[in-house]
Every structure is written in C-alpha cells, then in structure tokens.
C-alpha cells in the first residue's frame, strides 16, 4: 500500500501565514495603501481563523495588486519575498520532518488554501514537488493579458475542498482512499474535513479549536516550532 503524507503549509510547515505575509510584503514595496490594505488583510485573516472566510472574496483582494502590476513584476517581487521573508522562516524541524517521510518512501504533497502563485516556490524550497493549492484563473481571451484575473479556477483547496482536491489527485494517479495509507499534518480546525478522512490525523502547532478536538479524539499533537 502506498503511503501518502499530506502537509498543510501556513503555521504547519511554516511558522507564519504566507498569504498574509505576501500581502504585507507588497505593501512594503509600495504596491498597496499601507493603512487600507492592512485593515482588510487583517480582517480577512481574522475571518480565516474563525472559519468564516469567503475564499473567492479573499482571493480577489489578495491578488489585486499582482493583477495590476503584471506577471514580470509579480514574479520578481515574489523572488524578493522568498529571499527576505520565507527562506529565513524555514525551520530545520520542518525540513527534518519532510526528510523523515521521504526516507520512508512516502509520496509527499503540500495541500494549502493559499494560492498557487504564492505557494509553488515555497513548496519547491521545502523540496516538495506535489502541490495542491488554490488555482488562479488566467485571462486566455484573444488579445487578453494571459495573466491572473483575480478569480479562482476550479474547486478551491479550502475546507471540504481539500478533500475534493485530494480525491482528484488520487484519481489522476489511479489511486483511491482504499489503496493508500494517508497522514495529514495541519494546524487549523478549518481542515477538519480532511483530518477526518485520513488514516493518521496529526494536529501540528494546532489552533485552540483543533487542539480541543485532537485532545478529545486522541489524535497526535505535534509542536513543531516549540
């Protein structure tokens, strides 16, 4: 039986929220109004922590500056973001955990509710090739920009959508829940649907609600950054 290890990203493998941090970074480099953007970014982040985030609204907000700046400037800025924010935040405890599962022969996938533009380079930096993230629609009309529109493509990998997207990945690889042994690491109660689906749920640096559920159900609790 194939072993499949799934990792959430923000506050699980990273001790920060990459989407929120990217927003702060774009403000720092002058792409957004510092007061207005911070107010809205913090409000959306609070909604996420409360399990009340409307992801389509958030993605439109979070990608607006990239949409306006264009592909080349966005990619160049993200390279700076990786160097100054993400690389210093990658901890040995996280990379050692990934290496342990790789040494066991596990298939490793990052499953995140953050969009693919922000997270693809982060997954690569962590040595994880397989990424399930929020996909972004691009303007493919004749004479269009060929760049992001601010809308989500397909099913967003958030809440129950993470289960749907993992199932689609399994089907694409001629697999099913019945012929894989699955482990999932996450910090967030928002991921309860996928936690309940896998064989081994591991609450990793858990928020208060997930910690309570993990304790009640006897799930493993891992403090990766303590």
HELIX and SHEET records of a PDB file:
HELIX    1   1 UNK A   18  UNK A   28  1                                  11    
HELIX    2   2 UNK A   34  UNK A   49  1                                  16    
HELIX    3   3 UNK A   55  UNK A   69  1                                  15    
HELIX    4   4 UNK A   71  UNK A   81  1                                  11    
HELIX    5   5 UNK A   82  UNK A   86  3                                   5    
HELIX    6   6 UNK A   87  UNK A   89  1                                   3    
HELIX    7   7 UNK A   92  UNK A  103  1                                  12    
HELIX    8   8 UNK A  116  UNK A  125  1                                  10    
HELIX    9   9 UNK A  160  UNK A  172  1                                  13    
HELIX   10  10 UNK A  177  UNK A  179  5                                   3    
HELIX   11  11 UNK A  189  UNK A  191  5                                   3    
HELIX   12  12 UNK A  192  UNK A  197  1                                   6    
HELIX   13  13 UNK A  208  UNK A  217  1                                  10    
SHEET    1   A 7 UNK A 148  UNK A 153  0                                        
SHEET    2   A 7 UNK A 130  UNK A 138 -1                                        
SHEET    3   A 7 UNK A 107  UNK A 115  1                                        
SHEET    4   A 7 UNK A   2  UNK A   7  1                                        
SHEET    5   A 7 UNK A 180  UNK A 186  1                                        
SHEET    6   A 7 UNK A 200  UNK A 204  1                                        
SHEET    7   A 7 UNK A 220  UNK A 222  1                                        
END                                                                             
